[in-house]
Amino acid sequence: MSCVSLPTDFPVAPMLDCWKCPVMKREIAAIEQAFRRKTAVTSTLIRSIKKYSEELKARDPGYVYKIMDFCGTHEWTIVHFGLRSLLKKAGVDNVELVAGPGCPVCVTPSYYIEQAIKLALEGVVIYTYGDVYKLPALRPVKGARSLAEARALGGDVRIVHSFLHAILDARKHAKPSAFVGIGFETVAPGYSEAILKGLVPDHLKLMSLVKLTPPAMFYTLEVVREKPTDFPISGVIAPGHVSTIVGGKAWRPVAEQFEIPVVVAGFEPNDVLTAVAEILRQLAKGEHKVVIEYTRAVTWEGDLKAQSSIRTVFETVDSAWRGIGYIPKSGLALRDEFKKHDALEHFGIPDLTPDTWRYDLPANCKCAEVNLGKAKPTDCPLFMKACTPDRPIGPCMVSVEGTCAIWARFGGGGLAEEIAKEIGVF
């Protein structure tokens, strides 16, 4: 979910609070209205979830079935519409919805933000997304802990909404420039196509910080499974936006290796509830396969043209995830023939390696555990005390897709009580 309206003084406007954006407000209002109009569907889904949860409870009364959502927008839907509360009110007490590492900003190592701050203070124009602007670095650089603070100290930091916007602005000047290319597979074609089509001016370089979600899903499921005092993940709600690129096929190895259901879901509340119902149905029937619920946008093969473009420009590399460490084959780096576009190469910045990466979260911050589904935001001693949306300390409190930021802004049930009354479970 992102705010798409451009500020009047684009592209150097100060960071918008996306939740206050008029476009965002209209989108949220439309989704809420649609949810209210479809309470009959919601009621049917809740009954289905209840039915399968009771079947599973009869089989194993003490077991809790943990379902992980792997997208920040799914977590927003779950929290804003109070879906956890709705299930609880319906008497579904053996199913737990768990947030996963669905925020690319949250898992970007502090090192790269520190390097971007350094470049900004040395006269390089830094282009970045709005939710990266206030992302706190672990170590201050010349007094600045974020790109926002670097700008306050005189650095030229410009907020844009895409790589193309950065290209258009960079063509207006000849200053050395770098784009902080954070994102998942969804944004990668925008980078690769711009490079392949020769749109990128020579003085604009790309800092490729793209993360790949299937390897992260494997890693997360392994970590949670290794925790002996807790239940493993029983099913996964796969990211819909990412799957428009990688396709449903990308998740088949997850379903087969871990023997759990995977559902690629859309982002309306009933999409998520459909995914939960399908996962529980498969568990009750002893199945483990990939199902695409989000058929209006996702196919089994995905976007083959985009996949080809990404493979042409990028190679898959081991990559560091903030607070977590290196995950094999989980990042994208520019291939040798496109290194002229590489910001790290051009500005002489050493890339991180397993030997040089260090734990990069503030003291007492549980962002890594939250991203891995091992903790809830409320388990963190900083949550809504020292760390708030207005004064973020950890990266999970910064982005609109960060679990802590979502819980801080929308925790409390959302529309759960009203919908529960309408469908007769309250």
Salt bridges, closest charged atoms under 4 A:
ASP17 OD2 - LYS20 NZ 3.84
ASP17 OD2 - ARG409 NH1 3.62
GLU32 OE2 - HIS80 NE2 2.67
GLU54 OE2 - LYS50 NZ 3.35
GLU55 OE2 - LYS51 NZ 3.00
GLU75 OE2 - ARG84 NH2 3.06
ASP93 OD1 - LYS57 NZ 2.56
GLU96 OE2 - LYS376 NZ 3.37
GLU114 OE2 - ARG139 NH2 3.08
GLU122 OE2 - LYS118 NZ 2.77
ASP156 OD1 - ARG158 NE 2.93
ASP156 OD2 - LYS175 NZ 3.88
ASP169 OD2 - ARG158 NH1 2.64
GLU193 OE1 - LYS197 NZ 3.55
ASP230 OD2 - LYS66 NZ 2.82
GLU268 OE1 - LYS38 NZ 3.40
ASP271 OD2 - ARG296 NH2 2.51
GLU278 OE1 - ARG281 NE 3.05
GLU287 OE1 - ARG281 NH2 2.87
GLU287 OE1 - LYS289 NZ 3.76
GLU301 OE1 - LYS249 NZ 3.46
ASP342 OD2 - LYS339 NZ 3.31
GLU418 OE1 - ARG36 NH2 2.90
GLU422 OE2 - ARG36 NH1 3.94
